[in-house]
Amino acid sequence: MKSADDEKRGGSCRSGTGSIDGIAIWQAGDAYRAHFRRYPVVFLTFKDVKAERWDLAWEAIQRKIGRLVDILDVEAELAWIST
């Protein structure tokens, strides 16, 4: 069953698989679908970076990226340990 959001996007989400069909990229063909869910996706937003000057904003952005790198390093190390 399609949700209201699926209807707006013109697609549907198959429950349990995490795959999305009916959207333009999915309909583009096998060459595109071959890459589906094969690469990591990192979501990073700077909407909470508030500063009155560019140099202060840049420092906040660098700290935010640094924390993300630290998190990814820990996850990679845990994955390596568990193998």
Contacts in CASP RR format, 6 or more apart in sequence:
PFRMAT RR
TARGET T0000
AUTHOR 0000-0000-0000
METHOD contacts of the structure
MODEL  1
MKSADDEKRGGSCRSGTGSIDGIAIWQAGDAYRAHFRRYPVVFLTFKDVK
AERWDLAWEAIQRKIGRLVDILDVEAELAWIST
2 11 0 8 1.000
2 12 0 8 1.000
3 13 0 8 1.000
6 12 0 8 1.000
6 13 0 8 1.000
9 23 0 8 1.000
10 22 0 8 1.000
10 23 0 8 1.000
11 20 0 8 1.000
11 21 0 8 1.000
11 22 0 8 1.000
11 23 0 8 1.000
12 20 0 8 1.000
12 21 0 8 1.000
12 22 0 8 1.000
13 19 0 8 1.000
13 20 0 8 1.000
14 20 0 8 1.000
14 21 0 8 1.000
18 37 0 8 1.000
19 26 0 8 1.000
19 36 0 8 1.000
19 37 0 8 1.000
20 26 0 8 1.000
25 32 0 8 1.000
26 32 0 8 1.000
26 33 0 8 1.000
26 36 0 8 1.000
42 68 0 8 1.000
42 72 0 8 1.000
44 64 0 8 1.000
44 65 0 8 1.000
44 68 0 8 1.000
46 61 0 8 1.000
46 64 0 8 1.000
49 57 0 8 1.000
49 60 0 8 1.000
49 61 0 8 1.000
49 64 0 8 1.000
50 57 0 8 1.000
50 60 0 8 1.000
51 57 0 8 1.000
51 59 0 8 1.000
51 60 0 8 1.000
END
